Every structure is written in C-alpha cells, then in structure tokens.
Amino acid sequence: GRGGIGVYGIEVDEKTDAVVGMVCINKEDKTKTILVVSEKGYGKRTKLDDPETGEPNYRITNRGGKGVKTINVTDKTGGLVGLLDVTEKEDLMITCVSGITIRMAVNKISELGRATQGVKLIKVDEGDSIAAITQLDEQEEEREFDEAELVAEENAETGMDVNAETIGENETPETTKGGEDTGEKDDVAPAEEV
C-alpha cells in the first residue's frame, strides 16, 4: 500500500556505496548502449550484448541481488556518477561541480567491455568532480555561410535588388554643379520613402 516501505532492488555492500541511477531497457533494441561516467571524468559505452558471443553483458539477476559490475572503480576514476541508455544519434552533456559544462557526441565515446575503467571524457581540475550527466538530442550542425551568401539571403528576404545601391540614413547624395563633379555636397534633404 501507500505506506509500505517497498522491497530491495539491489543489495549495497559498503556504507559508502549507494544507488546512483537506473535505466529501463528493451532487450530487443540493439541501438541502445549503456553509458557510464565517473566523478573524475572517465566514461564509456557498453553494448547490452557481447557482439562476438551474443551473450548478454548485463545478465538478469534476482531482486535484492548484488548485480553485475558496470565500471571498474579505482582512485584514478573516482566513484560512479551516473548511467544512461543512449543511442549513437544523441549527445552527452557533462556538468562539473565548479560549473564547467561540456557537450559531446555519444558516438565519439568508446565502446568498451563491462568491467573496464573507461576513457577520459573531460579533464577535471584538482578538487573538482562531475556533478551531473544528461543526454540530449543530437545538435544539428550549423551551416556556415560566407558573407556574399548572407547578403544575398537578406536581400531576398527584404525584396531588395542585390545590385541596387542604397543610401544610408545619415548620408546625402552628392550633387554636381553644371554637370561636373565638384566633390562638394549641397544641403539636400534625403529622399523620403513612399
């Protein structure tokens, strides 16, 4: 009922050990990998099934069991911060306690075995650590324009002729006296728009 305390999902060994995350996966979805990140910036992706043998990397265990090791935690890696189920088309965002944030493509992160340390994802300064991770939809690459393309695009939007010369707000047209260009400006008010 509502007031019940529930049941054990996993047994934790030490006083310093704790559950840091959970993901629900579909065994049939082979596009997903398990991504783990440690507090000192190490991480990796692991397939649900071993590609060589077809055996599951994450076997099903009983409720209240000890589970299986997903990352080799050492002094070098620090403790586990979080885990996500990700696809190759997503991005990962990592935020440090100091406020430093980095975004990277998931497909750039190495796929390694289940009980390995992982690779360095972000350089973490002394005294800093990873605070949180999250997955994001893949960011579309920004299209780069050269200056001519930008001008042509702006002119197309405003309906202006690309070759038409325009007079700025504070400029007046130069006039000539007697058909000759004197280089002088007469006091002529700018033309009003109709």
MDAnalysis code that builds the backbone (N, CA, C; Angstrom):
import MDAnalysis as mda
import numpy as np

u = mda.Universe.empty(582, n_residues=194, atom_resindex=np.repeat(np.arange(194), 3), trajectory=True)
u.add_TopologyAttr("name", ["N", "CA", "C"] * 194)
u.add_TopologyAttr("resid", np.arange(1, 195))
u.add_TopologyAttr("resname", ["GLY", "ARG", "GLY", "GLY", "ILE", "GLY", "VAL", "TYR", "GLY", "ILE", "GLU", "VAL", "ASP", "GLU", "LYS", "THR", "ASP", "ALA", "VAL", "VAL", "GLY", "MET", "VAL", "CYS", "ILE", "ASN", "LYS", "GLU", "ASP", "LYS", "THR", "LYS", "THR", "ILE", "LEU", "VAL", "VAL", "SER", "GLU", "LYS", "GLY", "TYR", "GLY", "LYS", "ARG", "THR", "LYS", "LEU", "ASP", "ASP", "PRO", "GLU", "THR", "GLY", "GLU", "PRO", "ASN", "TYR", "ARG", "ILE", "THR", "ASN", "ARG", "GLY", "GLY", "LYS", "GLY", "VAL", "LYS", "THR", "ILE", "ASN", "VAL", "THR", "ASP", "LYS", "THR", "GLY", "GLY", "LEU", "VAL", "GLY", "LEU", "LEU", "ASP", "VAL", "THR", "GLU", "LYS", "GLU", "ASP", "LEU", "MET", "ILE", "THR", "CYS", "VAL", "SER", "GLY", "ILE", "THR", "ILE", "ARG", "MET", "ALA", "VAL", "ASN", "LYS", "ILE", "SER", "GLU", "LEU", "GLY", "ARG", "ALA", "THR", "GLN", "GLY", "VAL", "LYS", "LEU", "ILE", "LYS", "VAL", "ASP", "GLU", "GLY", "ASP", "SER", "ILE", "ALA", "ALA", "ILE", "THR", "GLN", "LEU", "ASP", "GLU", "GLN", "GLU", "GLU", "GLU", "ARG", "GLU", "PHE", "ASP", "GLU", "ALA", "GLU", "LEU", "VAL", "ALA", "GLU", "GLU", "ASN", "ALA", "GLU", "THR", "GLY", "MET", "ASP", "VAL", "ASN", "ALA", "GLU", "THR", "ILE", "GLY", "GLU", "ASN", "GLU", "THR", "PRO", "GLU", "THR", "THR", "LYS", "GLY", "GLY", "GLU", "ASP", "THR", "GLY", "GLU", "LYS", "ASP", "ASP", "VAL", "ALA", "PRO", "ALA", "GLU", "GLU", "VAL"])
u.atoms.positions = np.array([
    [0.805, -1.184, 0.000],
    [0.000, 0.000, 0.000],
    [0.854, 1.255, 0.000],
    [0.178, 2.361, 0.145],
    [0.825, 3.659, 0.088],
    [1.861, 3.843, 1.184],
    [1.627, 3.336, 2.338],
    [2.548, 3.495, 3.462],
    [3.634, 2.442, 3.512],
    [3.683, 1.532, 2.530],
    [4.684, 0.459, 2.535],
    [6.073, 0.993, 2.254],
    [7.096, 0.279, 2.730],
    [8.480, 0.723, 2.517],
    [9.087, 0.128, 1.251],
    [8.396, -0.748, 0.573],
    [8.903, -1.338, -0.648],
    [9.807, -2.516, -0.386],
    [10.476, -2.973, -1.443],
    [11.370, -4.121, -1.343],
    [12.742, -3.732, -1.886],
    [13.757, -4.494, -1.524],
    [15.104, -4.239, -2.042],
    [15.162, -4.500, -3.543],
    [15.780, -3.574, -4.278],
    [16.040, -3.801, -5.694],
    [17.429, -4.382, -5.883],
    [18.391, -3.858, -5.118],
    [19.778, -4.303, -5.191],
    [20.395, -4.190, -3.799],
    [21.277, -5.114, -3.490],
    [21.961, -5.084, -2.196],
    [23.241, -4.270, -2.345],
    [23.422, -3.276, -1.482],
    [24.655, -2.488, -1.488],
    [25.536, -2.968, -0.337],
    [26.837, -3.103, -0.626],
    [27.766, -3.707, 0.323],
    [28.239, -2.768, 1.423],
    [28.884, -1.704, 1.014],
    [29.588, -0.864, 1.967],
    [28.729, 0.313, 2.402],
    [29.149, 0.961, 3.476],
    [28.440, 2.152, 3.938],
    [28.589, 3.298, 2.947],
    [29.675, 3.285, 2.167],
    [29.906, 4.353, 1.192],
    [29.226, 4.071, -0.147],
    [28.693, 2.884, -0.318],
    [28.066, 2.502, -1.584],
    [26.618, 3.002, -1.614],
    [26.152, 3.373, -2.807],
    [24.776, 3.852, -2.960],
    [24.328, 3.641, -4.395],
    [23.033, 3.618, -4.612],
    [22.478, 3.537, -5.965],
    [22.549, 4.939, -6.568],
    [23.142, 5.063, -7.765],
    [23.274, 6.372, -8.411],
    [22.379, 6.528, -9.631],
    [21.789, 5.455, -10.103],
    [20.937, 5.576, -11.273],
    [20.297, 4.268, -11.657],
    [19.345, 4.376, -12.589],
    [18.638, 3.200, -13.081],
    [18.129, 3.511, -14.480],
    [18.173, 2.533, -15.353],
    [17.581, 2.673, -16.677],
    [16.730, 1.449, -16.965],
    [15.655, 1.648, -17.682],
    [14.820, 0.542, -18.153],
    [15.125, 0.351, -19.625],
    [15.413, -0.876, -20.008],
    [15.813, -1.137, -21.388],
    [14.923, -2.201, -22.015],
    [14.889, -2.166, -23.325],
    [14.209, -3.191, -24.107],
    [15.297, -4.111, -24.660],
    [15.261, -5.394, -24.295],
    [16.293, -6.338, -24.736],
    [16.401, -6.414, -26.254],
    [15.303, -6.138, -26.936],
    [15.279, -6.253, -28.402],
    [15.880, -5.031, -29.092],
    [15.988, -3.918, -28.404],
    [16.507, -2.681, -29.009],
    [18.030, -2.712, -29.002],
    [18.616, -3.019, -30.131],
    [20.084, -3.139, -30.230],
    [20.760, -1.804, -30.520],
    [19.984, -0.709, -30.672],
    [20.580, 0.601, -30.944],
    [21.073, 1.275, -29.669],
    [20.631, 0.802, -28.514],
    [20.990, 1.429, -27.239],
    [22.256, 0.813, -26.653],
    [23.041, 1.664, -25.998],
    [24.192, 1.205, -25.213],
    [24.070, 1.836, -23.825],
    [24.733, 1.232, -22.861],
    [24.758, 1.777, -21.502],
    [25.993, 2.663, -21.379],
    [25.775, 3.936, -21.062],
    [26.859, 4.890, -20.900],
    [27.030, 5.172, -19.406],
    [28.261, 5.072, -18.926],
    [28.564, 5.361, -17.519],
    [29.652, 6.421, -17.449],
    [29.567, 7.288, -16.416],
    [30.545, 8.353, -16.218],
    [30.946, 8.368, -14.747],
    [32.251, 8.501, -14.510],
    [32.767, 8.545, -13.140],
    [33.052, 9.989, -12.728],
    [33.235, 10.203, -11.423],
    [33.390, 11.561, -10.908],
    [34.681, 12.253, -11.329],
    [35.668, 11.512, -11.790],
    [36.918, 12.138, -12.245],
    [36.997, 12.238, -13.770],
    [35.855, 12.110, -14.440],
    [35.794, 12.375, -15.873],
    [35.992, 11.191, -16.789],
    [36.007, 9.985, -16.267],
    [36.142, 8.789, -17.107],
    [34.758, 8.264, -17.478],
    [34.674, 7.668, -18.648],
    [33.394, 7.109, -19.067],
    [33.566, 6.154, -20.220],
    [32.468, 5.477, -20.568],
    [32.486, 4.506, -21.658],
    [31.061, 4.117, -21.982],
    [30.926, 3.466, -23.127],
    [29.641, 2.868, -23.507],
    [29.834, 1.362, -23.581],
    [28.809, 0.615, -23.216],
    [28.857, -0.844, -23.287],
    [27.581, -1.338, -23.930],
    [27.746, -2.235, -24.922],
    [26.577, -2.842, -25.569],
    [25.856, -3.757, -24.577],
    [24.557, -3.909, -24.775],
    [23.791, -4.799, -23.901],
    [24.220, -6.248, -24.083],
    [24.547, -6.620, -25.328],
    [25.010, -7.987, -25.623],
    [26.413, -7.933, -26.205],
    [27.231, -8.911, -25.868],
    [28.583, -9.012, -26.409],
    [28.479, -9.266, -27.910],
    [29.079, -8.411, -28.756],
    [28.951, -8.588, -30.205],
    [29.603, -9.872, -30.736],
    [30.618, -10.391, -30.034],
    [31.312, -11.588, -30.501],
    [30.565, -12.867, -30.130],
    [30.109, -12.952, -28.888],
    [29.483, -14.196, -28.427],
    [27.960, -14.145, -28.451],
    [27.394, -12.935, -28.437],
    [25.937, -12.817, -28.381],
    [25.385, -12.950, -26.967],
    [26.257, -13.241, -26.013],
    [25.844, -13.356, -24.611],
    [25.553, -11.962, -24.044],
    [24.597, -11.877, -23.131],
    [24.315, -10.556, -22.549],
    [25.455, -10.062, -21.662],
    [25.845, -8.789, -21.828],
    [26.830, -8.173, -20.934],
    [26.210, -7.905, -19.569],
    [24.931, -7.608, -19.574],
    [24.193, -7.336, -18.338],
    [23.158, -8.445, -18.168],
    [23.555, -9.505, -17.472],
    [22.643, -10.628, -17.289],
    [21.533, -10.264, -16.311],
    [20.427, -10.929, -16.407],
    [19.314, -10.706, -15.491],
    [19.656, -11.359, -14.160],
    [19.503, -10.588, -13.081],
    [19.777, -11.101, -11.735],
    [18.496, -11.042, -10.906],
    [18.508, -11.713, -9.780],
    [17.337, -11.709, -8.903],
    [17.193, -10.382, -8.172],
    [15.957, -10.080, -7.766],
    [15.692, -8.891, -6.973],
    [16.438, -9.011, -5.656],
    [17.079, -7.918, -5.239],
    [17.838, -7.937, -3.987],
    [19.220, -8.533, -4.133],
    [19.626, -8.883, -5.356],
    [20.962, -9.436, -5.587],
    [22.012, -8.344, -5.632],
    [23.262, -8.752, -5.837],
    [24.368, -7.796, -5.881],
    [24.540, -7.152, -7.251],
    [23.909, -7.687, -8.291],
    [24.037, -7.120, -9.629],
    [25.347, -7.505, -10.288],
    [25.693, -6.800, -11.367],
    [26.950, -7.031, -12.084],
    [27.738, -5.728, -12.141],
    [29.049, -5.837, -12.213],
    [29.922, -4.661, -12.238],
    [29.823, -3.988, -13.607],
    [29.582, -2.672, -13.610],
    [29.471, -1.966, -14.886],
    [30.670, -1.083, -15.198],
    [31.467, -0.732, -14.178],
    [32.696, 0.035, -14.385],
    [33.662, -0.339, -13.270],
    [34.939, -0.393, -13.612],
    [35.970, -0.707, -12.627],
    [36.313, 0.586, -11.874],
    [35.796, 0.750, -10.678],
    [36.007, 1.963, -9.882],
    [37.357, 1.880, -9.190],
    [38.212, 2.904, -9.428],
    [39.544, 2.989, -8.816],
    [39.745, 4.418, -8.310],
    [40.879, 4.659, -7.658],
    [41.216, 6.021, -7.239],
    [41.363, 6.935, -8.457],
    [41.848, 6.372, -9.554],
    [42.041, 7.138, -10.790],
    [40.710, 7.603, -11.383],
    [39.683, 6.765, -11.354],
    [38.398, 7.099, -11.971],
    [37.459, 7.813, -11.004],
    [37.572, 7.530, -9.729],
    [36.604, 8.049, -8.768],
    [35.329, 7.226, -8.842],
    [34.377, 7.557, -8.001],
    [33.116, 6.815, -7.945],
    [32.239, 7.055, -9.161],
    [31.250, 6.206, -9.315],
    [30.308, 6.313, -10.431],
    [29.342, 7.466, -10.160],
    [29.139, 8.327, -11.157],
    [28.236, 9.469, -11.013],
    [26.859, 9.147, -11.574],
    [26.828, 8.494, -12.723],
    [25.539, 8.204, -13.331],
    [25.656, 7.273, -14.505],
    [24.499, 6.769, -14.943],
    [24.445, 5.934, -16.133],
    [23.214, 6.302, -16.927],
    [23.311, 6.126, -18.236],
    [22.230, 6.456, -19.166],
    [22.147, 5.373, -20.224],
    [20.956, 5.195, -20.798],
    [20.861, 4.372, -22.004],
    [20.789, 5.337, -23.179],
    [21.735, 5.215, -24.089],
    [21.897, 6.202, -25.160],
    [21.948, 5.530, -26.524],
    [21.711, 6.339, -27.561],
    [21.880, 5.895, -28.941],
    [23.025, 6.692, -29.561],
    [23.479, 6.260, -30.715],
    [24.581, 6.931, -31.412],
    [24.204, 8.332, -31.873],
    [22.901, 8.610, -31.981],
    [22.456, 9.896, -32.517],
    [22.208, 10.938, -31.443],
    [22.590, 10.649, -30.202],
    [22.378, 11.598, -29.114],
    [23.688, 12.253, -28.713],
    [23.582, 13.302, -27.924],
    [24.739, 13.981, -27.344],
    [24.727, 13.771, -25.840],
    [25.884, 13.910, -25.233],
    [26.035, 13.806, -23.785],
    [26.471, 15.161, -23.264],
    [25.839, 15.627, -22.185],
    [26.271, 16.848, -21.521],
    [26.741, 16.485, -20.124],
    [27.958, 16.925, -19.806],
    [28.571, 16.674, -18.500],
    [28.756, 18.015, -17.802],
    [28.334, 18.097, -16.541],
    [28.491, 19.317, -15.753],
    [29.323, 19.006, -14.512],
    [30.327, 19.845, -14.266],
    [31.185, 19.693, -13.091],
    [30.628, 20.506, -11.925],
    [31.089, 20.176, -10.724],
    [30.690, 20.903, -9.516],
    [31.070, 22.381, -9.655],
    [32.190, 22.676, -10.311],
    [32.669, 24.059, -10.481],
    [31.841, 24.850, -11.484],
    [30.944, 24.190, -12.211],
    [30.113, 24.885, -13.197],
    [30.557, 24.679, -14.635],
    [31.696, 24.056, -14.850],
    [32.167, 23.772, -16.204],
    [31.234, 22.735, -16.827],
    [30.824, 22.986, -18.077],
    [29.934, 22.076, -18.793],
    [30.518, 21.784, -20.163],
    [30.387, 20.542, -20.603],
    [30.858, 20.156, -21.927],
    [29.775, 19.315, -22.599],
    [29.627, 19.513, -23.905],
    [28.683, 18.731, -24.695],
    [29.480, 17.978, -25.745],
    [29.201, 16.681, -25.879],
    [29.923, 15.862, -26.859],
    [28.975, 14.852, -27.483],
    [29.324, 14.423, -28.673],
    [28.523, 13.416, -29.375],
    [28.746, 12.055, -28.722],
    [27.671, 11.323, -28.500],
    [27.764, 9.998, -27.887],
    [28.587, 9.058, -28.760],
    [28.455, 9.173, -30.088],
    [29.177, 8.253, -30.969],
    [30.689, 8.457, -30.941],
    [31.178, 9.513, -30.286],
    [32.624, 9.742, -30.130],
    [33.173, 9.074, -28.870],
    [32.291, 8.520, -28.045],
    [32.717, 7.866, -26.801],
    [32.947, 6.380, -27.086],
    [34.074, 5.859, -26.640],
    [34.462, 4.475, -26.929],
    [33.486, 3.464, -26.349],
    [33.266, 2.393, -27.123],
    [32.517, 1.236, -26.625],
    [33.529, 0.260, -26.057],
    [33.405, -0.053, -24.769],
    [34.346, -0.947, -24.096],
    [33.583, -2.029, -23.362],
    [34.323, -2.995, -22.839],
    [33.720, -4.071, -22.068],
    [33.074, -3.561, -20.789],
    [32.296, -4.420, -20.157],
    [31.520, -4.034, -18.988],
    [32.381, -3.666, -17.794],
    [33.353, -4.461, -17.424],
    [34.149, -4.241, -16.209],
    [35.484, -3.575, -16.524],
    [35.448, -2.439, -17.234],
    [36.664, -1.690, -17.565],
    [36.547, -0.282, -16.972],
    [37.679, 0.458, -16.971],
    [37.696, 1.791, -16.363],
    [37.094, 2.869, -17.262],
    [37.161, 2.694, -18.541],
    [36.692, 3.723, -19.451],
    [37.821, 4.614, -19.919],
    [37.462, 5.656, -20.655],
    [38.430, 6.605, -21.209],
    [38.121, 7.999, -20.659],
    [39.098, 8.887, -20.746],
    [38.935, 10.246, -20.230],
    [37.981, 11.019, -21.140],
    [36.848, 11.474, -20.595],
    [35.871, 12.253, -21.361],
    [36.080, 13.747, -21.175],
    [36.494, 14.156, -19.978],
    [36.690, 15.570, -19.662],
    [37.808, 15.675, -18.638],
    [38.639, 16.703, -18.797],
    [39.713, 16.932, -17.819],
    [39.101, 17.642, -16.620],
    [39.231, 17.034, -15.462],
    [38.669, 17.583, -14.232],
    [39.813, 18.121, -13.382],
    [39.720, 19.394, -13.007],
    [40.763, 20.024, -12.184],
    [40.808, 19.409, -10.789],
    [41.950, 19.577, -10.139],
    [42.129, 19.097, -8.762],
    [41.063, 19.726, -7.860],
    [40.393, 18.911, -7.077],
    [39.360, 19.400, -6.179],
    [37.981, 19.516, -6.805],
    [37.888, 19.347, -8.125],
    [36.606, 19.408, -8.830],
    [36.140, 17.985, -9.119],
    [34.889, 17.813, -9.458],
    [34.373, 16.490, -9.837],
    [33.133, 16.670, -10.693],
    [32.698, 15.592, -11.309],
    [31.492, 15.617, -12.135],
    [30.281, 15.681, -11.206],
    [29.357, 16.590, -11.505],
    [28.151, 16.738, -10.692],
    [26.973, 16.009, -11.313],
    [26.828, 16.103, -12.648],
    [25.655, 15.517, -13.302],
    [25.938, 15.239, -14.771],
    [25.177, 14.288, -15.322],
    [25.238, 13.993, -16.752],
    [23.812, 13.901, -17.265],
    [23.641, 14.201, -18.548],
    [22.342, 14.017, -19.184],
    [22.538, 13.817, -20.671],
    [21.547, 13.217, -21.302],
    [21.603, 13.021, -22.742],
    [20.695, 14.037, -23.412],
    [21.091, 14.453, -24.619],
    [20.346, 15.430, -25.397],
    [20.200, 14.908, -26.818],
    [19.175, 15.397, -27.512],
    [19.056, 15.064, -28.918],
    [20.256, 15.640, -29.645],
    [20.660, 14.981, -30.716],
    [21.829, 15.409, -31.471],
    [21.623, 16.827, -31.979],
    [22.652, 17.663, -31.842],
    [22.591, 19.041, -32.310],
    [22.884, 19.059, -33.803],
    [22.006, 19.747, -34.544],
    [22.249, 19.864, -35.977],
    [23.469, 20.743, -36.183],
    [24.287, 20.351, -37.152],
    [25.475, 21.147, -37.434],
    [25.039, 22.473, -38.025],
    [25.655, 23.539, -37.511],
    [25.308, 24.858, -38.015],
    [25.905, 25.040, -39.398],
    [25.074, 25.548, -40.306],
    [25.518, 25.761, -41.673],
    [26.348, 27.028, -41.714],
    [27.491, 26.957, -42.330],
    [28.354, 28.118, -42.422],
    [28.076, 28.851, -43.725],
    [27.934, 30.162, -43.619],
    [27.690, 30.996, -44.780],
    [28.896, 31.895, -44.985],
    [29.177, 32.216, -46.247],
    [30.153, 33.263, -46.457],
    [29.383, 34.579, -46.557],
    [30.072, 35.688, -46.538],
    [29.429, 36.998, -46.484],
    [28.496, 37.237, -47.665],
    [28.886, 36.820, -48.870],
    [28.054, 37.021, -50.055],
    [26.723, 36.275, -49.928],
    [26.752, 35.066, -49.391],
    [25.514, 34.312, -49.206],
    [24.598, 34.997, -48.208],
    [25.177, 35.544, -47.127],
    [24.368, 36.240, -46.123],
    [23.696, 37.469, -46.707],
    [24.432, 38.269, -47.491],
    [23.868, 39.466, -48.111],
    [22.762, 39.081, -49.088],
    [23.016, 38.063, -49.900],
    [22.014, 37.617, -50.866],
    [20.755, 37.119, -50.150],
    [20.932, 36.408, -49.033],
    [19.792, 35.902, -48.280],
    [18.986, 37.044, -47.663],
    [19.687, 38.044, -47.092],
    [18.995, 39.195, -46.508],
    [18.235, 39.965, -47.578],
    [18.861, 40.164, -48.733],
    [18.206, 40.894, -49.816],
    [16.983, 40.142, -50.330],
    [17.062, 38.838, -50.394],
    [15.920, 38.040, -50.850],
    [14.762, 38.166, -49.873],
    [15.075, 38.230, -48.582],
    [14.030, 38.358, -47.562],
    [13.352, 39.715, -47.615],
    [14.122, 40.772, -47.900],
    [13.556, 42.126, -47.920],
    [13.055, 42.527, -49.296],
    [13.323, 41.740, -50.314],
    [12.872, 42.038, -51.675],
    [13.735, 43.064, -52.373],
    [14.939, 43.322, -51.871],
    [15.830, 44.308, -52.490],
    [16.638, 43.667, -53.602],
    [16.956, 44.492, -54.601],
    [17.807, 44.051, -55.696],
    [19.237, 43.994, -55.189],
    [19.913, 42.904, -55.433],
    [21.281, 42.722, -54.943],
    [22.208, 43.790, -55.491],
    [21.999, 44.255, -56.727],
    [22.892, 45.223, -57.363],
    [22.486, 46.670, -57.116],
    [21.346, 46.919, -56.483],
    [20.890, 48.289, -56.252],
    [21.756, 48.955, -55.198],
    [22.112, 50.237, -55.477],
    [22.873, 50.997, -54.491],
    [21.887, 51.679, -53.578],
    [22.187, 51.694, -52.300],
    [21.290, 52.329, -51.345],
    [22.028, 53.425, -50.617],
    [21.263, 54.393, -50.111],
    [21.829, 55.493, -49.364],
    [21.475, 55.280, -47.910],
    [22.463, 55.366, -47.029],
    [22.234, 55.158, -45.605],
    [21.439, 56.299, -44.989],
    [21.037, 56.143, -43.726],
    [20.207, 57.124, -43.039],
    [20.865, 58.496, -42.961],
    [22.134, 58.581, -42.661],
    [22.810, 59.856, -42.438],
    [23.562, 60.366, -43.656],
    [23.405, 59.722, -44.788],
    [24.117, 60.129, -45.985],
    [23.200, 60.919, -46.903],
    [23.778, 61.851, -47.664],
    [23.017, 62.579, -48.684],
    [23.673, 62.331, -50.019],
    [22.910, 62.373, -51.099],
    [23.525, 62.139, -52.407],
    [24.418, 63.306, -52.787],
    [25.550, 63.020, -53.413],
    [26.426, 64.077, -53.899],
    [25.807, 64.650, -55.156],
    [25.848, 65.945, -55.248],
    [25.265, 66.591, -56.431],
    [26.373, 67.244, -57.234],
    [26.112, 67.533, -58.450],
    [27.089, 68.198, -59.312],
    [26.525, 69.524, -59.767],
    [27.393, 70.473, -59.988],
    [27.005, 71.783, -60.499],
    [27.447, 71.858, -61.948],
    [26.512, 72.169, -62.793],
    [26.853, 72.339, -64.214],
    [27.318, 71.052, -64.845],
    [26.894, 69.908, -64.323],
    [27.238, 68.633, -64.930],
    [28.597, 68.134, -64.524],
    [29.372, 68.921, -63.759],
    [30.691, 68.480, -63.337],
    [30.646, 68.082, -61.873],
    [31.440, 67.089, -61.525],
    [31.509, 66.657, -60.143],
    [32.486, 67.557, -59.417],
    [31.963, 68.343, -58.438],
    [32.826, 69.255, -57.705],
    [33.363, 68.614, -56.442],
    [32.792, 67.469, -56.063],
    [33.223, 66.803, -54.840],
    [32.591, 67.429, -53.615],
    [31.775, 68.493, -53.802],
    [31.113, 69.138, -52.686],
    [29.724, 68.558, -52.512],
    [29.236, 68.663, -51.295],
    [27.883, 68.212, -51.020],
    [27.013, 69.444, -50.840],
    [25.896, 69.477, -51.505],
    [24.935, 70.542, -51.290],
    [24.033, 70.134, -50.153],
    [23.400, 71.095, -49.533],
    [22.457, 70.789, -48.466],
    [21.165, 70.275, -49.082],
    [21.119, 69.012, -49.290],
    [19.939, 68.380, -49.892],
    [19.387, 67.398, -48.875],
    [18.110, 67.511, -48.619],
    [17.472, 66.598, -47.668],
    [17.364, 65.225, -48.285],
    [17.542, 64.176, -47.476],
    [17.410, 62.813, -48.024],
    [15.988, 62.571, -48.533],
    [15.879, 61.742, -49.529],
    [14.586, 61.408, -50.106],
    [13.752, 60.651, -49.085],
    [12.456, 60.963, -49.054],
    [11.568, 60.271, -48.156],
    [11.058, 59.010, -48.805],
    [10.853, 58.001, -48.000],
    [10.294, 56.772, -48.535],
    [8.815, 56.936, -48.727],
    [8.269, 56.354, -49.771],
    [6.848, 56.461, -50.061],
    [6.147, 55.208, -49.586],
])
